[in-house]
């Protein structure tokens, strides 16, 4: 296929990562999980002994980030998700990661970008934009299962509280708040299986390609 960029935005545990991965496989496109970038920044700030509320410290970590460092399993933990949400509020951090993400999107052939501001800030001209969501309760259950499988001892109520807190922080921040792009197609996966959600996403992308 010719150069084609697909953005998949949405809140935590909505299914956007699974959908982005499936679309990348289907269309033979590289996939960027931008959440990992912010998780890497958050964990990096903590490893340096700095404060997550220190915008300059967080921006310094973001500016030094390398793609090959994103495979660290520490970035997949509950704590890393919380750290990412705190680091992402800083405009300096988002600016430092902007070029990284846009360069990824501009690869020959295109790319799939998974995040919270891919369709609104990073690639506003992308021809195919999805905004994936689900109820907080469904998302909490999904994330709880994931964390339990990783061996993290946490209750579903605690995970729901985390998700509600992150939703408020991500939607309320001044820099690139979480919101659907005006031309994004909303996909609610609350009542869908993985197969149903990925097929619905494929149909959305096919409609964008045809249009």
Order of alpha helices (4+ residues) and beta strands (2+ residues): beta-alpha-beta-alpha-alpha-alpha-alpha-beta-beta-alpha-alpha-beta-alpha
